[in-house]
Amino acid sequence: MEIDYYERENGDCPVLEFITGLPPEDRVRVIEKIKLLAELGLSLRRPHSDTLRDGIRELRIKTHHGQYRILHFIFYRDRAVLLHGITKKTGKVPDAAINKAIEYMQDYVRTHT
């Protein structure tokens, strides 16, 4: 599966900004998990990946610093578009984070179709 990173109109990339801000050893874990998503695509399931809502999926990364989520969606079944990264602090991914990912997804689809 191809991996694409959502970029805002101004060129900012929310996921890369999130990853860059992580401790170096956590950055490595996140990148490894993204590679696993590229390799396995939609067959990647829990505990590594899960579906949230409205087409948004989560890539789940656990480190000794905490739990991270990379919110993404599948575009035309062969491309995972990484939208938004968060540090998970509660039992579920906050609605605000999912809503932000949905906003980014809609923007991506609008500019790529």
N, C-alpha and C positions, 0 to 999 in steps of 0.2 A: 504494500500500500504506500502511496506517495504521501509525504507529510508536507503540509503548507502552513505557514504562520500568517495569521491575520494581521494586516497592517491598517492602521487608521489612515484617513485621507492625508494627514500631515506627515505620514511616514513612520510614526511611532508604532512599535510592535509590543502590545501588552504582555504576551507570553515571554518574549526574550527579555524584556525589562524585569519581569518577575524572576526568571531563572538567574539572571545576572546578579540580582540582589541576594541570592541564597548563599549560605556558606559553601566554600569550594567542594567539600565532600558530598554535600547534598546536591549540588549542581550535577555532579557526576551521576548520582543515582537517578535524577530526573531525566538526564539525557539517555541513560541506559533504558529507562522505561519507555521513552519516546521511540527508541530504536526497536524495542519489543513490539510496540504498536505498529510500526512500519512493517515489521516482519510478519506479524500474525493478523493484523487488520481486525475485521469484525469477529474473528474467532477468539480474540483476547477477551476473557471474561473475568468475573470475580475470582480472586481478590484484586486483580490488576486493573480492571476496568468495569464500569457499570453504566447503565442508562439512568439519567435523571428525569428530565421531562422535555417535551416540545422539541425533540430531536437532539438535545444536548446530552452529551456523555461525559463521564469523568475518567481520567487516567489517575489511578490512585498510587501514591508514593509515600511510603512510611520510612522515616529515618529516626535516628536517636534524637534529632532536634525537633521533630514533630511530623505531622502528616500534611502532605501537600496534595493539591488537586489541580490537574490541568484540564480545563473544560474545553471540549472540542465537539465537532460534529463531523459526520461523514457526508462528503460531497460526491455525488454520482458513484457511490459504492467503491471508489478506488482511491479516494483522497481524504485523509483526515486533516481537518483544518483546526489548528490549535488556536483558541480564542483568548483564553483568560486563565491566569494562575492565581491560586489562593493558598494560604496556610489555613488548614482546617482546625478550628478551635472548638466546635460544638459537635453534637451528635449527627447533624446532617449539614449538607452544603447549604449555606444561607440563600434564601430566595433572591436577595439583592445580587448575589454573584451569578446565579442562574439567569436572572433578568439581564444583567450586563452581557453575558455570553449570548443570549438570544438577540440582543441589540447588535452585537458584533456579527453574529451569523447572518442576520437579515441584511446588514451592510455588505458583507462578503458576497452573498448570493446576488444582491442587486448589481454589484460591480463585476461579477464573473459570469453572468448569463446574458 
